[in-house]
């Protein structure tokens, strides 16, 4: 997957329009569109801004790799990738489910 595909996937997973995301980044819609479609490569400062906006690493945007120093197992990395690809509702559902299981586990240990 290319950087343009990852940028588009992240934006779509958040349910944000190109116009709104471009405005949040201080870019024109046409410039942002060119980055998403691969017609232009975003400069490093824009890559950094996009990574920050989506709470991912620059390495993830450029190479598709989760940052190695996170210390995550392969299973945890896979969960994180699925979480990032999910829309906001699915992310909220996942967080609720995990929180319920954590509370249940805490109660069992007492």
DSSP file (Angstrom, degrees, kcal/mol; ACC not computed):
  #  RESIDUE AA STRUCTURE BP1 BP2  ACC     N-H-->O    O-->H-N    N-H-->O    O-->H-N    TCO  KAPPA ALPHA  PHI   PSI    X-CA   Y-CA   Z-CA
    1    1 A X              0   0    0      0, 0.0     2,-0.1     0, 0.0     0, 0.0   0.000 360.0 360.0 360.0 139.8    0.0    0.0    0.0
    2    2 A X     >  -     0   0    0      1,-0.1     4,-2.4    62,-0.0     5,-0.2  -0.385 360.0-105.8 -89.4 167.9    1.3    3.5   -0.9
    3    3 A X  H  > S+     0   0    0      1,-0.2     4,-2.6     2,-0.2     5,-0.2   0.896 122.0  54.0 -58.8 -40.2    1.4    6.6    1.3
    4    4 A X  H  > S+     0   0    0      1,-0.2     4,-2.2     2,-0.2    -1,-0.2   0.902 108.8  48.2 -63.1 -39.8   -1.5    8.0   -0.7
    5    5 A X  H  > S+     0   0    0      2,-0.2     4,-2.7     1,-0.2    -1,-0.2   0.896 111.9  49.3 -66.8 -39.9   -3.6    4.9    0.0
    6    6 A X  H  X S+     0   0    0     -4,-2.4     4,-2.5    55,-0.2    -2,-0.2   0.909 110.4  50.7 -66.3 -40.5   -2.8    5.0    3.7
    7    7 A X  H  X S+     0   0    0     -4,-2.6     4,-2.3     2,-0.2    -2,-0.2   0.935 113.7  44.9 -61.3 -45.6   -3.7    8.7    3.9
    8    8 A X  H  X S+     0   0    0     -4,-2.2     4,-2.9    28,-0.2     5,-0.3   0.928 112.3  51.3 -64.1 -44.9   -7.0    8.1    2.2
    9    9 A X  H  X S+     0   0    0     -4,-2.7     4,-2.2     1,-0.2    -2,-0.2   0.907 111.0  48.2 -60.0 -42.9   -7.7    5.0    4.3
   10   10 A X  H  X S+     0   0    0     -4,-2.5     4,-1.0     2,-0.2    -1,-0.2   0.924 113.1  47.4 -64.1 -44.3   -7.0    6.9    7.5
   11   11 A X  H ><>S+     0   0    0     -4,-2.3     5,-1.8     1,-0.2     3,-0.8   0.939 113.6  47.2 -63.1 -46.7   -9.2    9.9    6.4
   12   12 A X  H ><5S+     0   0    0     -4,-2.9     3,-1.1     1,-0.2    -1,-0.2   0.863 106.2  58.4 -64.6 -35.2  -12.1    7.6    5.4
   13   13 A X  H 3<5S+     0   0    0     -4,-2.2    75,-0.5     1,-0.3    -1,-0.2   0.765 107.9  47.5 -66.2 -22.8  -11.9    5.6    8.6
   14   14 A X  T <<5S-     0   0    0     -4,-1.0    -1,-0.3    -3,-0.8    -2,-0.2   0.481 111.1-123.2 -93.9  -4.6  -12.5    8.8   10.5
   15   15 A X  T < 5 +     0   0    0     -3,-1.1     2,-0.4    -4,-0.5    -3,-0.2   0.822  61.1 145.3  68.4  31.8  -15.4    9.8    8.3
   16   16 A X      < -     0   0    0     -5,-1.8    -1,-0.2     4,-0.0    -2,-0.1  -0.829  46.8-125.6-104.8 139.2  -13.8   13.1    7.3
   17   17 A X     >  -     0   0    0     -2,-0.4     4,-2.5     1,-0.1     5,-0.2  -0.407  22.3-116.7 -76.1 158.5  -14.2   14.7    3.9
   18   18 A X  H  > S+     0   0    0      1,-0.2     4,-2.8     2,-0.2     5,-0.2   0.906 116.4  55.0 -59.2 -41.2  -11.2   15.7    1.9
   19   19 A X  H  > S+     0   0    0      1,-0.2     4,-2.0     2,-0.2    -1,-0.2   0.928 110.8  43.4 -59.4 -47.6  -12.3   19.3    2.1
   20   20 A X  H  > S+     0   0    0      2,-0.2     4,-2.4     1,-0.2    -1,-0.2   0.901 114.8  48.9 -67.6 -40.9  -12.5   19.3    5.9
   21   21 A X  H  X S+     0   0    0     -4,-2.5     4,-1.7     2,-0.2    -2,-0.2   0.914 110.3  51.6 -66.2 -40.6   -9.2   17.4    6.3
   22   22 A X  H  X>S+     0   0    0     -4,-2.8     5,-3.3    -5,-0.2     4,-0.6   0.921 110.6  48.9 -59.7 -43.9   -7.5   19.8    4.0
   23   23 A X  H ><5S+     0   0    0     -4,-2.0     3,-0.9     1,-0.2    -2,-0.2   0.904 108.3  53.2 -63.3 -42.0   -8.8   22.8    6.0
   24   24 A X  H 3<5S+     0   0    0     -4,-2.4    -1,-0.2     1,-0.3    -2,-0.2   0.831 113.5  44.0 -61.7 -31.4   -7.6   21.2    9.3
   25   25 A X  H 3<5S-     0   0    0     -4,-1.7    -1,-0.3    -5,-0.2    -2,-0.2   0.495 115.7-114.9 -91.1  -5.0   -4.2   20.8    7.8
   26   26 A X  T <<5S+     0   0    0     -3,-0.9     2,-0.3    -4,-0.6    -3,-0.2   0.821  74.7 126.2  74.5  30.8   -4.2   24.3    6.3
   27   27 A X      < -     0   0    0     -5,-3.3    -1,-0.3    -6,-0.2     2,-0.2  -0.785  65.8-104.3-116.2 159.9   -4.1   23.0    2.7
   28   28 A X     >  -     0   0    0     -2,-0.3     4,-2.4     1,-0.1     5,-0.2  -0.523  32.0-118.9 -75.6 154.1   -6.2   23.5   -0.3
   29   29 A X  H  > S+     0   0    0      1,-0.2     4,-2.8     2,-0.2     5,-0.2   0.887 114.8  54.3 -60.8 -38.0   -8.6   20.7   -1.2
   30   30 A X  H  > S+     0   0    0      2,-0.2     4,-2.0     1,-0.2    -1,-0.2   0.894 108.5  48.0 -66.4 -38.9   -6.9   20.3   -4.5
   31   31 A X  H  > S+     0   0    0      2,-0.2     4,-1.7     1,-0.2    -2,-0.2   0.943 113.7  47.2 -64.2 -46.5   -3.4   19.9   -2.9
   32   32 A X  H  X S+     0   0    0     -4,-2.4     4,-2.2     1,-0.2    -2,-0.2   0.915 110.1  53.5 -61.7 -42.0   -4.8   17.4   -0.4
   33   33 A X  H  X S+     0   0    0     -4,-2.8     4,-2.4     1,-0.2     6,-0.3   0.897 105.9  53.3 -59.1 -41.1   -6.6   15.5   -3.2
   34   34 A X  H  X>S+     0   0    0     -4,-2.0     6,-1.7     1,-0.2     5,-1.3   0.860 108.2  50.3 -64.1 -35.2   -3.3   15.2   -5.1
   35   35 A X  H  <5S+     0   0    0     -4,-1.7     3,-0.3     2,-0.2    -1,-0.2   0.906 113.1  46.2 -67.9 -40.9   -1.6   13.7   -2.1
   36   36 A X  H  <5S+     0   0    0     -4,-2.2   -28,-0.2     1,-0.2    -2,-0.2   0.849 115.1  45.3 -70.6 -34.0   -4.4   11.1   -1.7
   37   37 A X  H  <5S-     0   0    0     -4,-2.4    -1,-0.2    -5,-0.2    -2,-0.2   0.547 111.3-118.5 -88.2  -6.6   -4.6   10.2   -5.3
   38   38 A X  T  <5S+     0   0    0     -4,-0.7    -3,-0.2    -3,-0.3    -4,-0.1   0.566  79.4 123.3  82.8   8.6   -0.8    9.9   -5.6
   39   39 A X  S   <S+     0   0    0     -5,-1.3     2,-0.3    -6,-0.3    -4,-0.2   0.796  82.1  21.7 -71.4 -26.4   -0.5   12.7   -8.2
   40   40 A X  S    S-     0   0    0     -6,-1.7     2,-0.5    -9,-0.1    -2,-0.3  -0.992  78.5-126.4-138.7 147.5    1.9   14.5   -5.9
   41   41 A X        -     0   0    0     -2,-0.3    -6,-0.1    -3,-0.1     2,-0.1  -0.812  34.2-120.3 -90.3 127.0    4.1   13.3   -3.0
   42   42 A X        -     0   0    0     -2,-0.5    -1,-0.0    -7,-0.2   -10,-0.0  -0.409  29.0-111.8 -67.4 143.3    3.5   15.4    0.1
   43   43 A X    >>  -     0   0    0      1,-0.1     4,-2.4    -2,-0.1     3,-0.7  -0.288  34.3-100.8 -68.5 163.1    6.5   17.3    1.5
   44   44 A X  H 3> S+     0   0    0      1,-0.3     4,-2.5     2,-0.2     5,-0.2   0.835 121.6  55.3 -58.7 -36.6    7.9   16.1    4.8
   45   45 A X  H 3> S+     0   0    0      1,-0.2     4,-1.9     2,-0.2    -1,-0.3   0.881 110.3  46.2 -65.8 -35.3    6.2   18.9    6.8
   46   46 A X  H <> S+     0   0    0     -3,-0.7     4,-2.8     2,-0.2    -2,-0.2   0.887 110.4  53.2 -71.8 -39.1    2.8   17.8    5.4
   47   47 A X  H  X S+     0   0    0     -4,-2.4     4,-2.7     1,-0.2    -2,-0.2   0.925 110.1  48.5 -59.3 -44.0    3.6   14.2    6.1
   48   48 A X  H  X S+     0   0    0     -4,-2.5     4,-2.3     2,-0.2    -1,-0.2   0.910 112.0  48.7 -62.7 -42.4    4.4   15.1    9.7
   49   49 A X  H  X S+     0   0    0     -4,-1.9     4,-2.4     2,-0.2    -2,-0.2   0.903 112.6  47.9 -64.9 -41.3    1.2   17.1   10.0
   50   50 A X  H  X S+     0   0    0     -4,-2.8     4,-2.0     2,-0.2    -2,-0.2   0.926 111.2  50.5 -65.4 -44.7   -0.9   14.3    8.5
   51   51 A X  H  X>S+     0   0    0     -4,-2.7     5,-2.4    -5,-0.2     4,-0.5   0.921 112.6  47.3 -58.9 -43.8    0.7   11.7   10.9
   52   52 A X  H ><5S+     0   0    0     -4,-2.3     3,-0.8     1,-0.2    -1,-0.2   0.910 109.4  53.4 -64.1 -42.8    0.0   14.0   13.8
   53   53 A X  H 3<5S+     0   0    0     -4,-2.4    -1,-0.2     1,-0.2    -2,-0.2   0.851 117.4  36.8 -61.5 -35.5   -3.6   14.5   12.7
   54   54 A X  H 3<5S-     0   0    0     -4,-2.0    -1,-0.2    -5,-0.1    -2,-0.2   0.360 109.0-120.9-100.3   4.5   -4.3   10.8   12.5
   55   55 A X  T <<5S+     0   0    0     -3,-0.8     2,-0.3    -4,-0.5    -3,-0.2   0.899  71.7 121.7  56.5  45.2   -2.1    9.8   15.5
   56   56 A X      < -     0   0    0     -5,-2.4    -1,-0.2    -6,-0.2     2,-0.1  -0.847  65.4 -98.6-126.4 166.6    0.2    7.6   13.5
   57   57 A X     >  -     0   0    0     -2,-0.3     4,-1.9     1,-0.1     5,-0.1  -0.476  24.1-121.6 -82.9 157.2    3.9    7.6   13.0
   58   58 A X  H  > S+     0   0    0      1,-0.2     4,-2.9     2,-0.2     5,-0.3   0.886 116.2  59.0 -60.7 -38.6    5.6    9.1    9.9
   59   59 A X  H  >>S+     0   0    0      1,-0.2     4,-2.9     2,-0.2     6,-0.9   0.891 103.4  51.3 -58.4 -40.1    7.1    5.6    9.5
   60   60 A X  H  >5S+     0   0    0      4,-0.2     4,-1.4     3,-0.2    -1,-0.2   0.938 112.4  45.4 -63.7 -45.4    3.6    4.2    9.3
   61   61 A X  H  <5S+     0   0    0     -4,-1.9   -55,-0.2     2,-0.2    -2,-0.2   0.934 122.5  35.6 -62.5 -45.6    2.5    6.7    6.6
   62   62 A X  H  <5S+     0   0    0     -4,-2.9   -59,-0.2    -5,-0.1    -2,-0.2   0.918 137.7  13.9 -77.5 -45.0    5.6    6.3    4.5
   63   63 A X  H  <5S-     0   0    0     -4,-2.9    -3,-0.2    -5,-0.3    -2,-0.2   0.575  91.9-120.9-111.5 -13.2    6.4    2.6    4.9
   64   64 A X     << +     0   0    0     -4,-1.4     2,-0.4    -5,-0.9    -4,-0.2   0.622  69.2 131.5  79.3  12.6    3.3    1.1    6.4
   65   65 A X        -     0   0    0     -6,-0.9    -1,-0.3    -8,-0.0     2,-0.2  -0.807  58.6-127.5-100.9 136.9    5.2   -0.2    9.4
   66   66 A X        -     0   0    0     -2,-0.4     2,-0.1     1,-0.1    11,-0.0  -0.563  49.7 -85.2 -71.2 147.2    4.1    0.3   13.0
   67   67 A X    >   -     0   0    0     -2,-0.2     3,-1.4     1,-0.2     4,-0.2  -0.339  35.3-143.7 -59.0 127.0    6.9    1.8   15.0
   68   68 A X  G >  S+     0   0    0      1,-0.3     3,-1.3     2,-0.1     4,-0.2   0.809  92.6  65.6 -64.1 -31.9    9.1   -0.9   16.2
   69   69 A X  G 3  S+     0   0    0      1,-0.3    -1,-0.3     2,-0.1    -2,-0.1   0.400  74.2  90.1 -78.5   7.7    9.9    0.7   19.5
   70   70 A X  G <  S-     0   0    0     -3,-1.4    -1,-0.3     2,-0.1    -2,-0.1   0.743  88.3-137.7 -71.0 -20.7    6.3    0.3   20.7
   71   71 A X    <   +     0   0    0     -3,-1.3     2,-0.3     1,-0.2    -2,-0.1   0.824  46.9 154.6  69.7  30.9    7.2   -3.1   22.1
   72   72 A X        -     0   0    0     -4,-0.2    -1,-0.2     1,-0.1    -2,-0.1  -0.669  42.9-122.8 -93.5 146.2    4.0   -4.7   20.8
   73   73 A X     >  -     0   0    0     -2,-0.3     4,-2.6     1,-0.1     5,-0.2  -0.304  35.1-101.5 -73.1 169.1    3.6   -8.3   20.0
   74   74 A X  H  > S+     0   0    0      1,-0.2     4,-2.2     2,-0.2     5,-0.1   0.886 125.4  51.4 -60.6 -38.7    2.5   -9.3   16.5
   75   75 A X  H  > S+     0   0    0      2,-0.2     4,-2.2     1,-0.2    -1,-0.2   0.902 110.3  47.9 -65.4 -42.0   -1.1   -9.9   17.8
   76   76 A X  H  > S+     0   0    0      2,-0.2     4,-2.4     1,-0.2    -2,-0.2   0.894 111.0  51.2 -66.1 -39.9   -1.1   -6.4   19.4
   77   77 A X  H  X S+     0   0    0     -4,-2.6     4,-2.4     2,-0.2    -2,-0.2   0.912 109.6  50.5 -62.5 -41.9    0.2   -4.8   16.2
   78   78 A X  H  X S+     0   0    0     -4,-2.2     4,-2.4     2,-0.2    -2,-0.2   0.917 110.1  49.7 -63.1 -42.9   -2.5   -6.6   14.2
   79   79 A X  H  X S+     0   0    0     -4,-2.2     4,-2.7     1,-0.2    -1,-0.2   0.909 110.7  50.3 -60.7 -42.6   -5.2   -5.3   16.7
   80   80 A X  H  X S+     0   0    0     -4,-2.4     4,-2.6     2,-0.2    -2,-0.2   0.901 109.6  50.2 -63.9 -41.2   -3.8   -1.8   16.4
   81   81 A X  H  X S+     0   0    0     -4,-2.4     4,-1.6     2,-0.2    -1,-0.2   0.915 112.8  46.7 -63.1 -42.9   -3.9   -1.9   12.6
   82   82 A X  H  X S+     0   0    0     -4,-2.4     4,-1.0     2,-0.2    -2,-0.2   0.909 112.0  51.3 -64.4 -41.8   -7.5   -3.2   12.6
   83   83 A X  H >< S+     0   0    0     -4,-2.7     3,-0.8     1,-0.2    -2,-0.2   0.928 110.0  48.6 -60.7 -46.4   -8.4   -0.5   15.1
   84   84 A X  H 3< S+     0   0    0     -4,-2.6    -1,-0.2     1,-0.2    -2,-0.2   0.813 111.0  50.9 -65.8 -29.8   -6.9    2.3   13.0
   85   85 A X  H 3< S+     0   0    0     -4,-1.6    -1,-0.2    -5,-0.2    -2,-0.2   0.650  95.3  92.7 -81.5 -14.7   -8.7    1.0    9.9
   86   86 A X  S << S-     0   0    0     -4,-1.0     2,-0.1    -3,-0.8    -3,-0.0  -0.375  81.3-109.7 -79.0 156.3  -12.1    1.0   11.7
   87   87 A X     >  -     0   0    0     -2,-0.1     4,-2.4     1,-0.1   -73,-0.2  -0.301  39.6 -95.5 -76.7 171.8  -14.5    3.8   11.6
   88   88 A X  H  > S+     0   0    0    -75,-0.5     4,-2.5     1,-0.2     5,-0.2   0.864 123.2  52.7 -59.6 -39.8  -15.2    5.9   14.8
   89   89 A X  H  > S+     0   0    0      1,-0.2     4,-2.5     2,-0.2    -1,-0.2   0.933 110.7  46.6 -63.6 -45.2  -18.2    3.9   15.8
   90   90 A X  H  > S+     0   0    0      2,-0.2     4,-2.5     1,-0.2    -1,-0.2   0.885 111.5  52.4 -64.6 -38.0  -16.4    0.6   15.5
   91   91 A X  H  X S+     0   0    0     -4,-2.4     4,-2.4     2,-0.2    -2,-0.2   0.926 110.5  47.6 -62.5 -44.0  -13.5    2.0   17.5
   92   92 A X  H  X S+     0   0    0     -4,-2.5     4,-2.4     2,-0.2    -2,-0.2   0.905 111.5  50.7 -63.4 -41.3  -15.8    3.2   20.3
   93   93 A X  H  X S+     0   0    0     -4,-2.5     4,-2.5     2,-0.2    -1,-0.2   0.913 110.8  49.3 -61.5 -42.9  -17.5   -0.3   20.3
   94   94 A X  H  X S+     0   0    0     -4,-2.5     4,-2.6     1,-0.2     5,-0.2   0.914 110.9  49.3 -63.4 -43.0  -14.1   -2.0   20.6
   95   95 A X  H  X S+     0   0    0     -4,-2.4     4,-2.4     2,-0.2    -1,-0.2   0.906 111.6  49.0 -63.9 -41.7  -13.0    0.3   23.4
   96   96 A X  H  X S+     0   0    0     -4,-2.4     4,-2.3     2,-0.2    -2,-0.2   0.930 112.1  48.5 -62.4 -45.9  -16.3   -0.3   25.3
   97   97 A X  H  X S+     0   0    0     -4,-2.5     4,-2.1     1,-0.2    -2,-0.2   0.926 113.1  46.9 -61.1 -46.4  -15.9   -4.1   24.9
   98   98 A X  H  X S+     0   0    0     -4,-2.6     4,-2.2     1,-0.2    -1,-0.2   0.890 111.2  52.0 -64.2 -39.1  -12.3   -4.0   26.1
   99   99 A X  H  X S+     0   0    0     -4,-2.4     4,-2.4    -5,-0.2    -1,-0.2   0.906 108.8  50.6 -64.4 -41.2  -13.2   -1.9   29.1
  100  100 A X  H  X S+     0   0    0     -4,-2.3     4,-2.5     1,-0.2    -2,-0.2   0.913 111.5  47.8 -62.4 -42.4  -16.0   -4.2   30.1
  101  101 A X  H  X S+     0   0    0     -4,-2.1     4,-2.4     2,-0.2    -1,-0.2   0.875 110.9  51.1 -67.5 -36.3  -13.6   -7.2   29.9
  102  102 A X  H  X S+     0   0    0     -4,-2.2     4,-2.3     2,-0.2    -2,-0.2   0.910 112.1  46.4 -66.5 -42.0  -11.0   -5.4   31.9
  103  103 A X  H  X S+     0   0    0     -4,-2.4     4,-2.2     2,-0.2    -2,-0.2   0.914 113.0  50.1 -65.8 -42.7  -13.5   -4.5   34.6
  104  104 A X  H  X S+     0   0    0     -4,-2.5     4,-1.8     1,-0.2    -2,-0.2   0.905 111.0  48.8 -61.1 -42.8  -14.8   -8.1   34.6
  105  105 A X  H  X S+     0   0    0     -4,-2.4     4,-1.6     2,-0.2    -2,-0.2   0.907 110.1  51.6 -64.5 -42.6  -11.2   -9.4   34.9
  106  106 A X  H  X S+     0   0    0     -4,-2.3     4,-0.7     1,-0.2    -2,-0.2   0.901 109.8  49.9 -60.2 -41.6  -10.5   -7.0   37.8
  107  107 A X  H  < S+     0   0    0     -4,-2.2     3,-0.5     1,-0.2    -1,-0.2   0.851 108.5  52.7 -67.8 -34.3  -13.6   -8.2   39.7
  108  108 A X  H  < S+     0   0    0     -4,-1.8    -1,-0.2     1,-0.2    -2,-0.2   0.829 105.9  54.5 -69.1 -31.9  -12.7  -11.8   39.2
  109  109 A X  H  <        0   0    0     -4,-1.6    -1,-0.2     1,-0.2    -2,-0.2   0.660 360.0 360.0 -76.9 -16.1   -9.2  -11.3   40.7
  110  110 A X     <        0   0    0     -4,-0.7    -1,-0.2    -3,-0.5    -2,-0.2   0.448 360.0 360.0 -85.5 360.0  -10.6   -9.7   43.9
